[in-house]
């Protein structure tokens, strides 16, 4: 009896040793293959911008009055005055120039006095010639003088009247010359009350985006003053790699995200035909193509989105509905082919598959799998064809 017990104990110990040395199934995560819609997209950073931004610039050199408008203020085309430009102050005169100006003013004043004297002389002459013409007319009516003498008297009267007009015009010219010389010497009024301003009205209705030149100062012609745009007229500009841009076509659907609000539907409006060279953060030269997106949906859903805001744009290149799909985490390379491990009878079986459309989450399976198959997600280096497996969680 004792020998029987010892034999059974030895057999039990041997069985435990064999069981301990047997390979244990590898715990794996499984996913079930099934149909789903696959969207092939391109995603990159973009910039929201107003389609038409107007920069109001100074048309002439002058003194800019302080701009009271601020960014965000509404403006109406042709009605809201966004800036006022006054004339420049006269140049300062040095000692020599001032002495010359004073001498010119004195000469102009003397010329005015001379012209006034000439006017007085012309007025006296005209008064005398009028009297002579009236006397000649009375004598002619009595038959004392001839018609010729009457005509001569009237001619001298008319000549004196013309001389008076000429003297008065000369006086007006001399007055203006004196005023011009005095203005050169004295300069403009200190308070600028006698100056007028050029009013710059808003070229388009919308809002002030930026006040580029705000303070009261002298500006040159062409100096930008304010930027005006319509915040409701937004679009998104995306710089895509040229190898991605060749697959984008106008009319493709897109989605705007990553700006702090909800997703905004969009449509590809234009793909520019020329690429530019940009240097990436890693110092690599990249050929970038600008793609313009038109925002869709109600404007109230994007009221917080503004000019110059950074966004993430996702353009849908292809949509495959009801595609037999496999998670990308289950894919691996078998030489030049795509393959995956399929859970079958408690073991992992390597199976070569053919893929179609693919995105970052899933890929379309054209051949090699059937709906309902279980595949291994993220298989480790412990997994090989025929390895015993045990699911770590339900599929």
Secondary structure in CASP SS format (residue, H / E / C, confidence):
PFRMAT SS
TARGET T0000
AUTHOR 0000-0000-0000
METHOD secondary structure of the structure
MODEL  1
X C 1.00
X H 1.00
X H 1.00
X H 1.00
X H 1.00
X H 1.00
X H 1.00
X H 1.00
X H 1.00
X H 1.00
X H 1.00
X H 1.00
X H 1.00
X H 1.00
X H 1.00
X H 1.00
X H 1.00
X H 1.00
X H 1.00
X H 1.00
X H 1.00
X C 1.00
X C 1.00
X C 1.00
X C 1.00
X E 1.00
X E 1.00
X E 1.00
X E 1.00
X E 1.00
X E 1.00
X E 1.00
X C 1.00
X E 1.00
X E 1.00
X E 1.00
X E 1.00
X E 1.00
X E 1.00
X E 1.00
X E 1.00
X E 1.00
X E 1.00
X E 1.00
X E 1.00
X E 1.00
X E 1.00
X E 1.00
X E 1.00
X E 1.00
X C 1.00
X C 1.00
X E 1.00
X E 1.00
X E 1.00
X E 1.00
X E 1.00
X C 1.00
X C 1.00
X C 1.00
X C 1.00
X E 1.00
X E 1.00
X E 1.00
X C 1.00
X C 1.00
X C 1.00
X C 1.00
X C 1.00
X C 1.00
X C 1.00
X C 1.00
X C 1.00
X E 1.00
X E 1.00
X C 1.00
X C 1.00
X C 1.00
X C 1.00
X C 1.00
X E 1.00
X E 1.00
X E 1.00
X E 1.00
X E 1.00
X E 1.00
X C 1.00
X C 1.00
X C 1.00
X C 1.00
X C 1.00
X C 1.00
X C 1.00
X C 1.00
X H 1.00
X H 1.00
X H 1.00
X H 1.00
X H 1.00
X H 1.00
X H 1.00
X H 1.00
X H 1.00
X H 1.00
X H 1.00
X H 1.00
X H 1.00
X H 1.00
X H 1.00
X H 1.00
X H 1.00
X H 1.00
X H 1.00
X H 1.00
X H 1.00
X H 1.00
X H 1.00
X H 1.00
X H 1.00
X H 1.00
X H 1.00
X H 1.00
X H 1.00
X H 1.00
X H 1.00
X H 1.00
X H 1.00
X H 1.00
X H 1.00
X H 1.00
X H 1.00
X H 1.00
X H 1.00
X H 1.00
X H 1.00
X H 1.00
X H 1.00
X H 1.00
X H 1.00
X H 1.00
X H 1.00
X C 1.00
X C 1.00
X C 1.00
X C 1.00
X C 1.00
X H 1.00
X H 1.00
X H 1.00
X H 1.00
X H 1.00
X H 1.00
X H 1.00
X H 1.00
X H 1.00
X H 1.00
X H 1.00
X H 1.00
X H 1.00
X H 1.00
X H 1.00
X H 1.00
X H 1.00
X H 1.00
X H 1.00
X H 1.00
X H 1.00
X H 1.00
X H 1.00
X H 1.00
X H 1.00
X H 1.00
X H 1.00
X H 1.00
X H 1.00
X H 1.00
X H 1.00
X H 1.00
X H 1.00
X H 1.00
X H 1.00
X H 1.00
X H 1.00
X H 1.00
X H 1.00
X H 1.00
X C 1.00
X C 1.00
X C 1.00
X C 1.00
X C 1.00
X C 1.00
X C 1.00
X C 1.00
X C 1.00
X C 1.00
X E 1.00
X E 1.00
X E 1.00
X E 1.00
X E 1.00
X C 1.00
X C 1.00
X C 1.00
X C 1.00
X E 1.00
X E 1.00
X E 1.00
X E 1.00
X E 1.00
X E 1.00
X C 1.00
X C 1.00
X C 1.00
X C 1.00
X C 1.00
X E 1.00
X E 1.00
X E 1.00
X C 1.00
X C 1.00
X C 1.00
X C 1.00
X E 1.00
X E 1.00
X E 1.00
X E 1.00
X E 1.00
X E 1.00
X C 1.00
X C 1.00
X C 1.00
X C 1.00
X E 1.00
X E 1.00
X E 1.00
X E 1.00
X E 1.00
X E 1.00
X E 1.00
X E 1.00
X H 1.00
X H 1.00
X H 1.00
X H 1.00
X C 1.00
X C 1.00
X C 1.00
X C 1.00
X C 1.00
X C 1.00
X C 1.00
X E 1.00
X E 1.00
X E 1.00
X E 1.00
X E 1.00
X C 1.00
X C 1.00
X C 1.00
X C 1.00
X C 1.00
X C 1.00
X E 1.00
X E 1.00
X E 1.00
X E 1.00
X E 1.00
X E 1.00
X E 1.00
X E 1.00
X E 1.00
X E 1.00
X E 1.00
X E 1.00
X E 1.00
X E 1.00
X E 1.00
X E 1.00
X C 1.00
X C 1.00
X C 1.00
X C 1.00
X C 1.00
X E 1.00
X E 1.00
X E 1.00
X E 1.00
X E 1.00
X E 1.00
X E 1.00
X E 1.00
X E 1.00
X E 1.00
X E 1.00
X C 1.00
X C 1.00
X C 1.00
X H 1.00
X H 1.00
X H 1.00
X H 1.00
X C 1.00
X C 1.00
X C 1.00
X C 1.00
X C 1.00
X C 1.00
X C 1.00
X E 1.00
X E 1.00
X E 1.00
X E 1.00
X E 1.00
X E 1.00
X E 1.00
X E 1.00
X E 1.00
X E 1.00
X E 1.00
X E 1.00
X E 1.00
X E 1.00
X E 1.00
X E 1.00
X E 1.00
X E 1.00
X H 1.00
X H 1.00
X H 1.00
X C 1.00
X E 1.00
X E 1.00
X E 1.00
X C 1.00
X C 1.00
X E 1.00
X E 1.00
X E 1.00
X E 1.00
X E 1.00
X E 1.00
X E 1.00
X E 1.00
X C 1.00
X C 1.00
X E 1.00
X E 1.00
X E 1.00
X E 1.00
X E 1.00
X E 1.00
X E 1.00
X E 1.00
X E 1.00
X E 1.00
X E 1.00
X E 1.00
X C 1.00
X C 1.00
X C 1.00
X E 1.00
X E 1.00
X E 1.00
X E 1.00
X E 1.00
X E 1.00
X C 1.00
X C 1.00
X C 1.00
X C 1.00
X C 1.00
X C 1.00
X E 1.00
X E 1.00
X E 1.00
X E 1.00
X C 1.00
X C 1.00
X C 1.00
X C 1.00
X C 1.00
X C 1.00
X C 1.00
X C 1.00
X C 1.00
X C 1.00
X E 1.00
X E 1.00
X E 1.00
X E 1.00
X C 1.00
X C 1.00
X C 1.00
X C 1.00
END
